[in-house]
Amino acid sequence: MSISDHDYVNFSEDYELNHHLKKVDKRQTESNRETLKVMGTELKASTGKTRLQHGEFHTYVSKQKARLE
């Protein structure tokens, strides 16, 4: 069974980024969404991936909560 597009984080959709902010109890601001995009770029670079699944991104964000307001 293949993974669908819904399993991957779409960094161009604010509602998806807001969902990740809600999961870590952080404010849904433009600044926080931009920080999540930076975090996504960092995680992609460190894992060598071009796309990130929601679960792996959430784990990374949870460990980096101090970077968010």
DSSP file (Angstrom, degrees, kcal/mol; ACC not computed):
  #  RESIDUE AA STRUCTURE BP1 BP2  ACC     N-H-->O    O-->H-N    N-H-->O    O-->H-N    TCO  KAPPA ALPHA  PHI   PSI    X-CA   Y-CA   Z-CA
    1    1 A M              0   0    0      0, 0.0     2,-0.1     0, 0.0     0, 0.0   0.000 360.0 360.0 360.0 129.1    0.0    0.0    0.0
    2    2 A S        -     0   0    0      1,-0.1     2,-0.4     0, 0.0     0, 0.0  -0.426 360.0-106.1 -87.3 162.1    1.5    3.3   -1.0
    3    3 A I        -     0   0    0     -2,-0.1     2,-0.1     1,-0.0    -1,-0.1  -0.713  35.6-137.5 -87.3 134.3    1.5    6.5    1.0
    4    4 A S    >   -     0   0    0     -2,-0.4     3,-1.7     1,-0.1     4,-0.3  -0.395  25.4-104.2 -88.3 168.1   -1.0    9.2   -0.2
    5    5 A D  G >  S+     0   0    0      1,-0.3     3,-1.5     2,-0.2    -1,-0.1   0.783 117.5  68.4 -59.6 -27.6   -0.3   12.9   -0.5
    6    6 A H  G 3  S+     0   0    0      1,-0.3    -1,-0.3     3,-0.0    48,-0.1   0.702  91.3  61.4 -66.7 -18.5   -2.4   13.4    2.7
    7    7 A D  G <  S+     0   0    0     -3,-1.7    47,-2.0    46,-0.1     2,-0.3   0.602  95.5  75.4 -82.6 -11.7    0.4   11.7    4.7
    8    8 A Y  B <  S-A   53   0A   0     -3,-1.5     2,-0.4    -4,-0.3    45,-0.3  -0.763  87.1-111.2-105.3 147.7    2.9   14.4    3.7
    9    9 A V        -     0   0    0     43,-2.9     2,-0.8    -2,-0.3    43,-0.4  -0.610  22.0-153.0 -75.4 128.7    3.3   17.9    5.1
   10   10 A N    >   -     0   0    0     -2,-0.4     3,-1.7     1,-0.1     7,-0.2  -0.893   6.9-168.1-102.6 102.7    2.4   20.5    2.5
   11   11 A F  T 3  S+     0   0    0     -2,-0.8    -1,-0.1     1,-0.3    26,-0.1   0.546  81.4  63.5 -73.3  -6.6    4.4   23.5    3.6
   12   12 A S  T 3  S+     0   0    0      1,-0.1     2,-0.6    -3,-0.0    -1,-0.3   0.444  87.1  83.3 -94.0  -0.4    2.5   25.9    1.3
   13   13 A E    X>  -     0   0    0     -3,-1.7     4,-1.7     1,-0.2     3,-0.7  -0.903  62.8-160.6-107.9 112.8   -0.8   25.3    3.1
   14   14 A D  H 3> S+     0   0    0     -2,-0.6     4,-3.2     1,-0.2     5,-0.2   0.871  90.5  60.0 -57.1 -38.7   -1.3   27.5    6.2
   15   15 A Y  H 3> S+     0   0    0      1,-0.2     4,-1.7     2,-0.2    -1,-0.2   0.850 105.0  49.1 -63.6 -32.3   -4.0   25.1    7.5
   16   16 A E  H <> S+     0   0    0     -3,-0.7     4,-1.6    -6,-0.2    -1,-0.2   0.909 113.2  46.0 -71.2 -41.0   -1.5   22.2    7.6
   17   17 A L  H  X S+     0   0    0     -4,-1.7     4,-2.0    -7,-0.2    -2,-0.2   0.904 110.8  53.6 -66.7 -40.1    1.1   24.3    9.4
   18   18 A N  H  X S+     0   0    0     -4,-3.2     4,-2.7     1,-0.2    -1,-0.2   0.879 104.0  57.0 -60.5 -37.3   -1.5   25.6   11.8
   19   19 A H  H  X S+     0   0    0     -4,-1.7     4,-1.9    -5,-0.2    -1,-0.2   0.918 107.4  47.1 -60.0 -43.6   -2.4   22.0   12.6
   20   20 A H  H  X S+     0   0    0     -4,-1.6     4,-0.9     1,-0.2    -1,-0.2   0.863 111.2  51.9 -67.7 -34.9    1.2   21.3   13.6
   21   21 A L  H ><>S+     0   0    0     -4,-2.0     5,-2.6     1,-0.2     3,-0.7   0.915 108.7  50.5 -66.4 -41.8    1.2   24.5   15.7
   22   22 A K  H ><5S+     0   0    0     -4,-2.7     3,-1.8     1,-0.2    -2,-0.2   0.899 103.9  59.3 -60.3 -40.8   -2.0   23.4   17.5
   23   23 A K  H 3<5S+     0   0    0     -4,-1.9    -1,-0.2     1,-0.3    -2,-0.2   0.759 112.4  38.8 -63.1 -24.7   -0.5   20.0   18.2
   24   24 A V  T <<5S-     0   0    0     -4,-0.9    -1,-0.3    -3,-0.7    -2,-0.2   0.175 115.8-112.9-110.7  16.7    2.3   21.6   20.2
   25   25 A D  T < 5 +     0   0    0     -3,-1.8     2,-0.3     1,-0.2    -3,-0.2   0.890  68.9 139.6  56.3  46.3    0.1   24.3   21.8
   26   26 A K      < -     0   0    0     -5,-2.6    -1,-0.2    -8,-0.1    -2,-0.1  -0.841  58.1 -89.8-117.8 158.4    1.8   27.2   20.0
   27   27 A R        -     0   0    0     -2,-0.3     2,-1.4     1,-0.1    42,-0.2  -0.310  30.5-125.9 -67.5 145.7    0.2   30.3   18.4
   28   28 A Q        +     0   0    0      4,-0.1     2,-0.3    -7,-0.0    -1,-0.1  -0.629  57.3 143.5 -93.0  76.9   -0.9   30.2   14.8
   29   29 A T     >  -     0   0    0     -2,-1.4     4,-2.3     1,-0.1     5,-0.2  -0.730  64.4-114.5-114.5 162.5    1.0   33.2   13.6
   30   30 A E  H  > S+     0   0    0     -2,-0.3     4,-2.4     1,-0.2     5,-0.2   0.902 117.9  54.6 -60.4 -40.9    2.8   34.0   10.3
   31   31 A S  H  > S+     0   0    0      1,-0.2     4,-2.1     2,-0.2    -1,-0.2   0.916 109.0  46.7 -60.3 -44.7    6.1   34.1   12.2
   32   32 A N  H  > S+     0   0    0      2,-0.2     4,-2.3     1,-0.2    -1,-0.2   0.883 110.7  52.4 -67.0 -37.7    5.5   30.6   13.6
   33   33 A R  H  X S+     0   0    0     -4,-2.3     4,-1.9     2,-0.2    -1,-0.2   0.903 109.4  49.9 -64.7 -38.8    4.4   29.2   10.2
   34   34 A E  H  X S+     0   0    0     -4,-2.4     4,-2.0     2,-0.2    -2,-0.2   0.898 109.3  51.7 -64.8 -39.5    7.7   30.6    8.7
   35   35 A T  H  X S+     0   0    0     -4,-2.1     4,-2.6     1,-0.2    -2,-0.2   0.898 107.3  52.8 -63.3 -40.1    9.6   29.0   11.5
   36   36 A L  H  X S+     0   0    0     -4,-2.3     4,-2.5     2,-0.2    -1,-0.2   0.889 106.6  52.9 -62.2 -38.0    7.9   25.7   10.7
   37   37 A K  H  X S+     0   0    0     -4,-1.9     4,-2.1     2,-0.2    -1,-0.2   0.909 109.8  48.2 -63.2 -41.0    9.0   26.1    7.0
   38   38 A V  H  X S+     0   0    0     -4,-2.0     4,-2.5     2,-0.2    -2,-0.2   0.924 111.0  50.9 -63.4 -44.4   12.6   26.6    8.2
   39   39 A M  H  X S+     0   0    0     -4,-2.6     4,-2.7     1,-0.2    -2,-0.2   0.894 108.4  52.8 -60.0 -39.7   12.3   23.5   10.4
   40   40 A G  H  X S+     0   0    0     -4,-2.5     4,-2.5     1,-0.2    -1,-0.2   0.913 108.9  48.8 -62.0 -43.1   11.0   21.5    7.5
   41   41 A T  H  X S+     0   0    0     -4,-2.1     4,-2.2     2,-0.2    -2,-0.2   0.906 112.2  49.4 -62.9 -42.1   13.9   22.5    5.3
   42   42 A E  H  X S+     0   0    0     -4,-2.5     4,-2.4     2,-0.2    -2,-0.2   0.929 112.3  46.8 -62.4 -46.2   16.3   21.6    8.1
   43   43 A L  H  X S+     0   0    0     -4,-2.7     4,-1.8     1,-0.2     6,-0.3   0.897 111.2  51.3 -66.7 -39.7   14.7   18.2    8.6
   44   44 A K  H  X>S+     0   0    0     -4,-2.5     4,-1.6    -5,-0.2     5,-1.2   0.927 111.9  48.0 -60.5 -43.9   14.7   17.4    4.9
   45   45 A A  H  <5S+     0   0    0     -4,-2.2    -2,-0.2     1,-0.2    -1,-0.2   0.903 112.7  47.4 -64.5 -41.3   18.4   18.3    4.7
   46   46 A S  H  <5S+     0   0    0     -4,-2.4    -1,-0.2     1,-0.2    -2,-0.2   0.781 120.3  37.6 -74.1 -25.0   19.3   16.2    7.7
   47   47 A T  H  <5S-     0   0    0     -4,-1.8    -1,-0.2    -5,-0.2    -2,-0.2   0.568 102.9-125.5-100.2 -10.8   17.3   13.2    6.5
   48   48 A G  T  <5 +     0   0    0     -4,-1.6     2,-0.2     1,-0.3    -3,-0.2   0.710  65.2 135.3  73.6  19.5   18.1   13.5    2.8
   49   49 A K      < -     0   0    0     -5,-1.2    -1,-0.3    -6,-0.3    -2,-0.1  -0.650  51.4-156.0-100.4 157.2   14.3   13.5    2.0
   50   50 A T  S    S+     0   0    0     -2,-0.2     2,-0.3     1,-0.2    -1,-0.1   0.609  84.2  35.0-101.2 -17.9   12.4   15.7   -0.3
   51   51 A R  S    S-     0   0    0     -7,-0.1     2,-0.4   -41,-0.0    -1,-0.2  -0.977  71.7-146.6-136.1 148.9    9.1   15.2    1.5
   52   52 A L        -     0   0    0    -43,-0.4   -43,-2.9    -2,-0.3     2,-0.2  -0.935  12.4-132.1-119.7 138.7    8.2   14.8    5.1
   53   53 A Q  B  >  -A    8   0A   0     -2,-0.4     4,-2.2   -45,-0.3   -45,-0.3  -0.568  27.8-115.4 -82.2 152.3    5.4   12.7    6.7
   54   54 A H  H  > S+     0   0    0    -47,-2.0     4,-2.7     1,-0.2     5,-0.2   0.887 112.3  53.2 -55.3 -43.4    3.3   14.4    9.3
   55   55 A G  H  > S+     0   0    0    -48,-0.3     4,-1.9     1,-0.2    -1,-0.2   0.918 110.5  44.4 -61.9 -46.1    4.5   12.0   12.1
   56   56 A E  H  > S+     0   0    0      1,-0.2     4,-1.7     2,-0.2    -1,-0.2   0.866 114.8  49.6 -69.5 -34.2    8.2   12.6   11.5
   57   57 A F  H  X S+     0   0    0     -4,-2.2     4,-2.9     2,-0.2     5,-0.2   0.912 108.6  52.8 -69.4 -41.2    7.7   16.3   11.3
   58   58 A H  H  X S+     0   0    0     -4,-2.7     4,-2.7    -5,-0.2    -2,-0.2   0.907 107.2  52.4 -60.1 -41.9    5.6   16.4   14.5
   59   59 A T  H  X S+     0   0    0     -4,-1.9     4,-1.2     2,-0.2    -1,-0.2   0.922 112.1  45.8 -59.3 -44.4    8.4   14.6   16.3
   60   60 A Y  H  X S+     0   0    0     -4,-1.7     4,-0.7     1,-0.2     3,-0.4   0.933 113.5  48.3 -64.9 -47.1   11.0   17.2   15.1
   61   61 A V  H >< S+     0   0    0     -4,-2.9     3,-1.2     1,-0.2    -2,-0.2   0.898 106.2  58.1 -61.7 -41.0    8.7   20.1   15.9
   62   62 A S  H >< S+     0   0    0     -4,-2.7     3,-0.6     1,-0.3    -1,-0.2   0.841 107.7  47.0 -58.3 -34.2    8.0   18.8   19.4
   63   63 A K  H 3< S+     0   0    0     -4,-1.2    -1,-0.3    -3,-0.4    -2,-0.2   0.614 115.5  46.5 -81.9 -12.9   11.7   18.8   20.2
   64   64 A Q  T X< S+     0   0    0     -3,-1.2     3,-2.3    -4,-0.7     4,-0.3   0.110  70.4 123.8-115.1  19.0   12.1   22.3   18.8
   65   65 A K  G X   +     0   0    0     -3,-0.6     3,-2.0     1,-0.3    -1,-0.1   0.768  62.8  70.6 -55.8 -29.3    9.1   24.0   20.5
   66   66 A A  G 3  S+     0   0    0      1,-0.3    -1,-0.3    -3,-0.2    -2,-0.1   0.725  90.0  62.7 -62.7 -20.0   11.3   26.7   22.1
   67   67 A R  G <  S+     0   0    0     -3,-2.3     2,-0.3     2,-0.0    -1,-0.3   0.593  95.4  75.3 -79.3 -10.7   11.8   28.2   18.7
   68   68 A L    <         0   0    0     -3,-2.0   -36,-0.0    -4,-0.3   -37,-0.0  -0.740 360.0 360.0-105.4 150.1    8.1   28.9   18.4
   69   69 A E              0   0    0     -2,-0.3    -1,-0.1   -42,-0.2    -3,-0.1   0.450 360.0 360.0 -88.9 360.0    6.2   31.7   20.1
